[in-house]
Amino acid sequence: MQKDVVRLKQSLMILVLFLCLCKTSDAYALANDPLLPNADIIIDVGHGGIDSGALHGKYQEKDMNLAISKKTYKLLKKKGYRVIINRTEDYALSEDNKWSFGGRHRKDLAQRSGLANTIKPKMMLSMHINWSRKSDRRGPLVIYQNQSDSILLAQLLQESLNRVYGMEEKPVLGKKYYVLRHTKCPAVIVELGFISNKADRKLLNDSHHQAKLAKAISTAIEQYFAMIHPN
């Protein structure tokens, strides 16, 4: 039975990715296809495969992103939300992109926003780990679109994550980020801490802390839906 469920989930993701491989115009035309899953939330797991993201010694951002994203996915599903996670293993999403132009990095980003624009969820969380030349810089940072729902989502997430770290950071506008500029639904980039900071790095690799972050994110999302989508 469990193997059948896994196969079904894999088949569904293959279908979704296939639609994203279509030309952009075709992908949007198929957005109302009854075979497409409905989603409240897409969890965009940053980096993967050849793209490690930020690095510090043996630690790689892509691995932290995946571990925390999986915990967040499970918690949100348990709360009854319809959630899609765009990778569950270590691979680059650019490998699935046969429909857009550009190099590997651009194809990776286009695949992420293309999936969201095809599925049309109520929000997208792009999960990342931060890096700074200043090794004393630490804590969470949420980056938002210039759009009211994204701003509200970022504020709620920032406040919830601040409580985990005991900090008072403010969310910031992300003008330059491809995923934020090209994703049509409310979207935010969630920087969960700094891999360049010793204290953060230790926490981000700790399963108990990862669970705290997942809980903080789910709490903020519950608040957001209660305000924006009360029914």
C-alpha distance (Angstrom), angle and dihedral (degrees) to the residues before:
residue distance angle dihedral
M1 . . .
Q2 3.80 . .
K3 3.81 91.2 .
D4 3.82 89.9 51.8
V5 3.81 90.9 52.7
V6 3.81 91.1 49.7
R7 3.83 90.9 49.8
L8 3.81 90.6 49.2
K9 3.79 91.6 51.4
Q10 3.79 91.3 47.7
S11 3.81 91.3 49.5
L12 3.79 90.7 50.9
M13 3.79 92.5 51.0
I14 3.81 90.6 48.0
L15 3.81 88.6 53.7
V16 3.79 91.7 50.3
L17 3.78 93.1 47.3
F18 3.81 90.7 47.1
L19 3.78 90.3 57.0
C20 3.78 89.5 49.8
L21 3.79 89.8 53.9
C22 3.79 90.1 62.8
K23 3.78 120.6 96.0
T24 3.79 110.8 -77.6
S25 3.82 93.5 -106.9
D26 3.82 91.2 50.7
A27 3.79 92.1 48.0
Y28 3.80 92.0 55.2
A29 3.80 91.5 45.8
L30 3.80 89.7 54.9
A31 3.79 94.1 49.4
N32 3.82 91.5 101.3
D33 3.80 94.0 49.2
P34 3.84 108.4 134.6
L35 3.81 89.9 -135.3
L36 3.80 91.5 63.6
P37 3.80 114.9 96.6
N38 3.78 120.1 -115.1
A39 3.78 113.4 -126.6
D40 3.76 137.0 -170.2
I41 3.80 92.3 -170.3
I42 3.78 138.2 19.5
I43 3.80 115.2 -159.6
D44 3.79 107.8 -151.6
V45 3.81 107.0 -157.4
G46 3.79 106.1 -150.6
H47 3.83 121.6 -123.7
G48 3.82 123.0 -18.8
G49 3.79 140.5 170.9
I50 3.79 113.1 17.4
D51 3.82 88.4 1.7
S52 3.80 105.9 76.8
G53 3.78 95.9 173.4
A54 3.81 116.2 -150.2
L55 3.80 116.3 3.6
H56 3.79 138.5 -156.6
G57 3.78 115.8 172.2
K58 3.80 108.4 -60.2
Y59 3.80 92.2 -11.9
Q60 3.80 119.1 100.4
E61 3.78 127.7 -170.2
K62 3.80 93.6 -138.3
D63 3.82 91.4 63.2
M64 3.81 94.5 49.1
N65 3.80 91.0 46.7
L66 3.79 91.3 53.0
A67 3.80 96.0 46.6
I68 3.81 93.8 49.7
S69 3.81 93.5 40.9
K70 3.80 92.1 53.7
K71 3.80 91.2 51.8
T72 3.80 90.3 47.9
Y73 3.81 91.3 48.4
K74 3.81 93.1 51.7
L75 3.79 93.0 47.1
L76 3.81 94.3 48.9
K77 3.81 91.4 47.0
K78 3.80 89.4 51.5
K79 3.81 88.8 53.4
G80 3.82 89.6 56.3
Y81 3.80 101.8 -103.1
R82 3.80 121.4 140.5
V83 3.79 101.7 -120.0
I84 3.80 134.0 -179.2
I85 3.80 121.6 -167.7
N86 3.81 114.0 -162.0
R87 3.79 97.5 -146.7
T88 3.80 133.0 18.4
E89 3.80 97.5 176.5
D90 3.79 138.3 42.1
Y91 3.79 105.8 -78.5
A92 3.79 138.1 115.4
L93 3.80 116.5 -105.1
S94 3.81 88.5 -147.6
E95 3.82 87.0 75.7
D96 3.83 89.0 66.8
N97 3.80 94.0 50.0
K98 3.80 111.2 97.2
W99 3.79 95.3 144.7
S100 3.83 108.4 64.5
F101 3.80 133.3 61.4
G102 3.80 129.8 -121.7
G103 3.79 137.7 60.0
R104 3.78 129.0 -44.7
H105 3.81 95.2 -84.4
R106 3.80 94.1 51.0
K107 3.81 91.7 45.6
D108 3.80 89.5 52.4
L109 3.80 92.7 52.6
A110 3.81 93.0 42.7
Q111 3.80 90.3 52.4
R112 3.80 90.9 54.8
S113 3.79 96.5 49.8
G114 3.82 91.2 37.7
L115 3.79 91.6 58.1
A116 3.80 91.3 49.5
N117 3.80 92.9 47.5
T118 3.80 90.8 50.3
I119 3.82 97.2 46.5
K120 3.84 93.8 37.8
P121 3.82 99.3 -152.1
K122 3.77 123.4 -177.1
M123 3.81 90.9 -109.1
M124 3.78 144.2 -4.8
L125 3.80 126.6 -142.5
S126 3.80 114.4 -159.7
M127 3.80 106.4 -159.6
H128 3.81 120.1 -148.4
I129 3.80 145.7 151.8
N130 3.80 119.0 -128.6
W131 3.82 131.6 -130.5
S132 3.80 133.0 -162.1
R133 3.79 138.0 177.0
K134 3.80 85.5 -130.9
S135 3.80 103.5 78.9
D136 3.80 92.2 -162.8
R137 3.81 92.6 62.6
R138 3.78 111.6 103.5
G139 3.79 146.9 151.4
P140 3.80 137.5 64.5
L141 3.78 127.4 -46.1
V142 3.80 127.0 -172.6
I143 3.81 119.6 -157.9
Y144 3.81 120.9 -159.1
Q145 3.80 143.4 -166.8
N146 3.79 120.9 -111.3
Q147 3.80 89.5 -99.9
S148 3.80 129.4 105.0
D149 3.81 98.8 -122.7
S150 3.80 91.6 47.5
I151 3.81 90.2 49.7
L152 3.81 91.7 51.2
L153 3.82 92.0 47.1
A154 3.80 90.7 49.6
Q155 3.80 92.7 49.8
L156 3.80 92.8 51.0
L157 3.80 92.8 46.3
Q158 3.80 93.0 46.2
E159 3.80 92.7 51.1
S160 3.80 92.3 47.5
L161 3.81 94.0 47.7
N162 3.81 91.4 44.0
R163 3.80 88.4 61.4
V164 3.81 90.3 57.1
Y165 3.80 91.6 53.0
G166 3.81 98.1 33.2
M167 3.79 91.1 -122.2
E168 3.81 139.2 127.9
E169 3.80 104.0 -140.9
K170 3.81 120.7 155.8
P171 3.82 124.6 -137.2
V172 3.81 116.5 -111.1
L173 3.80 137.2 -146.1
G174 3.80 113.8 -105.9
K175 3.80 106.7 -152.1
K176 3.81 97.4 161.8
Y177 3.81 102.5 46.1
Y178 3.81 114.4 111.3
V179 3.81 95.9 -150.9
L180 3.80 92.6 52.1
R181 3.82 93.4 45.6
H182 3.81 95.5 47.1
T183 3.81 102.7 37.3
K184 3.80 111.9 92.0
C185 3.80 100.2 -161.2
P186 3.82 120.6 71.6
A187 3.80 104.4 -74.1
V188 3.79 137.6 175.6
I189 3.78 137.0 -175.9
V190 3.80 110.0 -129.8
E191 3.82 112.0 -155.2
L192 3.80 101.8 -165.1
G193 3.80 98.7 -165.2
F194 3.82 140.9 -50.7
I195 3.79 121.5 -67.3
S196 3.82 86.3 -164.8
N197 3.83 91.4 62.8
K198 3.82 117.1 81.2
A199 3.82 95.5 -144.1
D200 3.80 94.3 46.2
R201 3.80 92.2 44.7
K202 3.80 91.6 55.5
L203 3.80 91.9 47.8
L204 3.80 95.1 45.9
N205 3.81 89.8 56.9
D206 3.80 93.5 48.1
S207 3.82 114.9 97.4
H208 3.82 92.9 -147.0
H209 3.81 92.0 53.8
Q210 3.79 91.1 45.0
A211 3.82 88.2 55.5
K212 3.82 89.5 50.9
L213 3.79 90.4 53.5
A214 3.81 91.6 48.5
K215 3.81 89.8 50.7
A216 3.81 92.2 48.3
I217 3.80 90.7 51.2
S218 3.81 93.0 47.9
T219 3.81 91.1 49.1
A220 3.81 91.3 53.6
I221 3.80 91.2 47.3
E222 3.80 91.2 52.1
Q223 3.81 89.1 52.4
Y224 3.80 91.0 48.3
F225 3.80 94.6 50.7
A226 3.80 91.1 46.4
M227 3.82 88.6 56.6
I228 3.83 102.3 36.6
H229 3.81 103.8 25.7
P230 3.83 105.0 24.2
N231 3.78 93.1 164.8
